[in-house]
């Protein structure tokens, strides 16, 4: 796909930002589409100093708040009565420490990468109910959608991070206990997640603090599905290693990649943190710009990133 010229893209965004879309207030402060100064990493410590579980810092390139996930062990897979075959067998996994984005990557953040000439714009600028969702600055604090797995990977690498593995995603959502949803065992409601068409579109990121994971990561159930690094193999858990499992080396049935967390259109069963979704990833051997080359995207799929240090 031919890249848009950054200058023309910025002009187009400025013109469309004067539209009539109304956005709900966000619960946390995030960068604008084109910040004029770099965001300082205010809470960073020397590399030889320990971090506390859930400690936060701010990424310099895109202003993303990040949460420290300490090394530890957890039970991965479906451990509740509604567990599905591809969620088993549940198994013990030991994880190294990492930093995870506190919220999903936003439109405003993604625009930085587009304007830098690195990322391709979303396949469409619309959301489920907003015709100018990506181009209107009113939605800068909403999760970017209509991006494929390759787009998400490119963004994370541009930002100095990477897509999380499926194990990292679940550990950050679950912690070391057996909870069904990030916040615990209480059934979902409108105070904890955007799900089941309650909003009928995306919500600003960080809008549901009572739905936080044990480490303080937000929006891990509902709002948008999130791309992770792994290929999808329904039987992978039976052969996955017990330490930092990297995911299967190839997919079953095409180029499927795992998506996690459920979305604004999914019910409480699908936003269970053990639930494994999938969407077609890119086939980089297909014709450049073709549907197969780009892979699947949608108005209910976004992503977040992680980093090791």
C-alpha atoms as one frame of an Amber mdcrd trajectory, in Angstrom:
protein
   0.000   0.000   0.000   1.374   3.391  -0.948   2.178   5.578   2.052   0.408
   8.887   2.513   2.581  11.991   2.483   2.783  13.048   6.169   2.272  16.770
   5.495  -0.886  16.243   3.457  -2.136  13.815   6.061  -1.718  16.358   8.851
  -3.579  18.966   6.812  -6.425  16.544   6.196  -6.656  15.741   9.892  -6.739
  19.418  10.800  -9.598  20.080   8.410 -11.620  17.106   9.590 -11.044  17.871
  13.270 -13.590  20.639  12.932 -16.347  18.037  12.462 -19.303  17.488  14.736
 -18.303  14.256  16.553 -18.832  14.366  20.317 -16.403  12.352  22.457 -16.860
  11.318  26.078 -14.186  12.522  28.526 -11.226  10.222  29.101 -10.213   8.946
  32.515  -6.464   9.434  32.058  -4.223  12.014  30.422  -2.709  10.941  27.114
  -0.716  12.763  24.421  -2.314  14.773  21.655  -1.920  13.662  18.040   1.148
  15.841  17.445   2.883  16.800  20.722   5.372  19.633  20.482   7.802  18.253
  23.067   9.003  14.770  23.983   7.319  13.136  26.960   9.759  12.579  29.817
  10.092   9.152  31.430   9.363  10.582  34.854   9.416   7.391  36.935  12.281
   5.491  35.329  14.875   4.076  37.744  18.480   3.005  37.169  18.691  -0.318
  35.364  20.045  -2.093  38.455  17.174  -0.974  40.697  14.080  -3.084  41.330
  10.615  -1.921  40.307   7.444  -2.462  42.283   4.569  -4.532  40.820   2.197
  -2.153  39.072   4.692   0.709  39.072   4.124   3.116  36.193   6.262   5.079
  33.770   5.652   6.946  30.512   7.045   5.870  27.141   9.058   8.627  25.496
   8.065   8.137  21.856   4.270   8.037  22.102   3.476   9.044  25.699   1.939
   5.686  26.556   1.648   4.996  30.314   3.241   1.628  31.025   2.822  -0.749
  33.970   5.528  -2.979  35.422   4.606  -6.671  35.455   7.025  -8.507  37.792
   8.479 -11.944  37.203   6.267 -14.673  38.612   4.185 -17.768  37.975   0.503
 -18.163  37.178  -2.057 -20.685  35.999  -2.693 -20.143  32.287  -5.832 -21.331
  30.516  -9.486 -21.852  31.281  -9.976 -22.577  34.980 -13.679 -21.696  35.201
 -16.752 -23.794  34.423 -17.097 -22.241  30.946 -13.579 -23.122  29.775 -13.395
 -24.083  26.105 -11.277 -26.828  24.478  -8.720 -24.367  23.091  -8.260 -22.888
  26.585  -6.840 -26.135  27.899  -5.167 -27.846  29.392  -4.650 -25.183  32.028
  -1.022 -25.205  33.062   1.565 -23.482  35.221   3.672 -20.843  33.475   6.654
 -18.909  34.814   7.182 -15.446  33.349  10.040 -12.992  33.253   9.331  -9.356
  34.113   8.158  -6.884  31.473   6.386  -3.551  31.002   2.892  -3.517  29.466
   0.975  -0.596  28.017  -1.590   0.443  30.613  -4.233   1.056  27.939  -4.810
   0.227  24.298  -2.933   2.256  21.679  -5.058   5.278  20.812  -5.904   7.086
  17.595  -3.767  10.012  18.739  -0.763   7.798  19.356  -1.168   5.933  16.097
  -1.304   9.232  14.189   2.216   9.963  15.423   3.465   6.863  13.634   1.487
   7.669  10.480   2.812  11.222  10.424   6.345   9.861  10.870   5.880   7.967
   7.599   6.257   4.574   9.281   2.706   3.286   9.841  -0.043   2.955   7.278
  -3.346   4.648   8.216  -6.209   2.370   9.320  -8.036   0.604   6.470 -11.010
   2.881   7.068 -11.352   5.974   9.260 -14.835   4.930  10.439 -15.861   3.177
  13.618 -19.175   1.425  14.187 -21.071   4.719  14.622 -18.597   7.519  13.798
 -17.802   8.316  10.160 -14.706  10.368  11.065 -13.451   8.278  13.988  -9.722
   8.269  13.170  -9.465  11.670  11.513 -11.410  13.675  14.115  -9.276  14.840
  17.061 -12.321  14.400  19.315 -11.555  10.667  19.241  -7.812  10.865  19.836
  -8.154   9.118  23.225 -10.146   6.215  21.788  -8.450   2.961  20.753  -7.242
   2.773  17.183  -9.163   0.144  15.203  -9.260  -1.175  11.628  -5.582  -2.100
  11.801  -4.184  -5.531  10.993  -1.627  -7.621  12.843   1.169  -6.300  10.641
   0.126  -2.709  11.354   0.172  -3.388  15.095   3.613  -5.006  14.892   4.982
  -2.063  12.899   3.647   0.448  15.415   5.041  -1.368  18.447   8.464  -1.616
  16.840   8.393   2.074  15.881   7.545   2.931  19.500  10.481   0.843  20.778
   8.273  -1.982  21.990   6.726  -5.192  20.615   3.452  -7.081  20.613   2.921
  -9.156  23.771   2.956 -12.916  23.665  -0.313 -14.599  24.534   1.189 -15.702
  27.867   2.306 -12.164  28.716  -1.148 -10.838  27.917  -2.898 -13.362  30.155
  -0.437 -12.966  33.031  -0.862  -9.171  32.990  -4.655  -9.651  33.008  -4.872
 -12.420  35.611  -1.970 -12.124  38.001  -1.146 -15.141  40.123  -4.655 -16.263
  41.077  -7.494 -18.016  39.249  -9.753 -15.082  38.456 -12.201 -15.229  35.537
 -12.126 -11.537  34.645  -9.299  -9.041  35.289 -11.083  -7.568  38.318 -12.044
 -10.916  39.889 -15.114 -13.157  39.963 -17.913 -10.579  40.012 -19.869 -10.676
  36.769 -19.212  -7.829  34.333 -21.314  -4.698  34.423 -21.238  -1.216  32.915
 -18.831   0.029  35.592 -16.124  -2.482  34.710 -16.120  -2.898  30.946 -17.479
  -1.776  27.586 -19.100  -4.982  26.328 -22.317  -6.546  25.031 -23.290  -3.477
  22.931 -23.784  -1.364  26.070 -22.055   1.486  24.242 -22.400   0.068  20.700
 -18.935   1.399  19.809 -15.552   1.927  21.428 -15.041   3.949  24.622 -12.140
   6.240  25.495  -9.244   4.197  26.881  -8.979   4.027  30.660 -12.688   4.707
  31.145 -13.238   1.725  33.488 -10.740   1.870  36.389 -12.828  -0.581  38.441
 -12.115  -3.173  35.738  -8.341  -3.012  36.256  -6.202  -6.141  36.404  -4.253
  -7.039  39.576  -1.316  -5.008  38.237  -3.455  -2.008  37.275  -3.654  -2.658
  33.529  -6.904  -1.265  32.077  -9.368  -2.320  29.347  -8.245  -5.938  29.205
 -11.847  -7.100  29.006 -14.042  -5.441  26.401 -13.651  -2.244  24.359 -11.566
  -3.852  21.581  -9.972  -7.220  20.956  -6.187  -6.946  21.084  -3.676  -8.460
  18.681  -0.907 -10.464  20.336   2.245 -11.874  18.755   1.238 -15.549  18.647
  -0.062 -17.596  15.792  -3.320 -19.324  16.717  -3.132 -23.069  17.341  -6.082
 -24.494  19.311  -3.904 -27.302  20.675  -0.862 -25.259  21.629  -1.391 -25.378
  25.377  -0.801 -29.136  25.349   2.766 -28.642  24.096   3.622 -25.141  25.325
   6.646 -24.831  27.545   6.306 -23.783  31.150   8.668 -20.804  30.987   7.948
 -17.719  28.852   6.140 -19.675  26.110   6.750 -17.907  22.780   3.694 -19.272
  20.982   3.625 -21.692  18.031   6.070 -21.168  15.205   3.314 -21.430  12.596
  -0.453 -21.228  12.452  -3.011 -23.923  11.834  -5.385 -23.234   8.936  -3.850
 -20.209   7.248  -2.204 -17.280   9.000  -4.455 -16.871  12.020  -3.146 -14.726
  14.867  -4.488 -14.687  18.405  -6.649 -11.806  19.620  -7.495 -11.406  23.299
  -9.914  -9.639  25.627 -13.177  -9.421  23.705 -14.747  -6.189  22.504 -17.629
  -3.761  22.853 -19.841  -6.163  20.893 -19.048  -9.335  22.897 -20.901 -10.795
  25.883 -19.527 -11.726  29.292 -18.498 -15.210  28.117 -16.204 -13.821  25.418
 -14.576 -11.171  27.624 -13.369 -13.838  30.065  -9.616 -13.367  30.258  -8.893
 -17.014  29.304 -10.935 -16.745  26.102  -8.859 -17.105  22.927 -10.025 -15.406
  19.759  -8.324 -15.285  16.405  -8.317 -13.282  13.189  -6.458 -13.764   9.937
  -2.949 -12.355  10.043  -0.970 -11.161   7.023   0.495 -13.443   4.378   3.654
 -11.559   3.468   4.221 -13.791   0.440   0.955 -12.651  -1.151   0.743  -9.714
  -3.563   1.621  -6.460  -1.824  -1.502  -4.560  -0.852  -3.831  -7.521  -1.430
  -6.354  -8.613   1.200  -4.235 -11.681   1.940  -1.093  -9.577   2.349  -2.800
  -7.138   4.720  -4.731  -9.684   6.766  -7.935  -9.083   8.673  -8.945  -5.931
  10.537 -12.156  -4.561  11.991 -13.843  -1.865  14.058 -13.581  -4.113  17.119
  -9.853  -4.985  16.978  -6.973  -2.894  18.340  -3.780  -3.640  20.258  -1.305
  -2.691  22.970   2.458  -3.227  23.277   5.047  -4.459  25.786   8.765  -4.052
  26.340  11.357  -6.008  28.296  13.149  -3.030  29.835
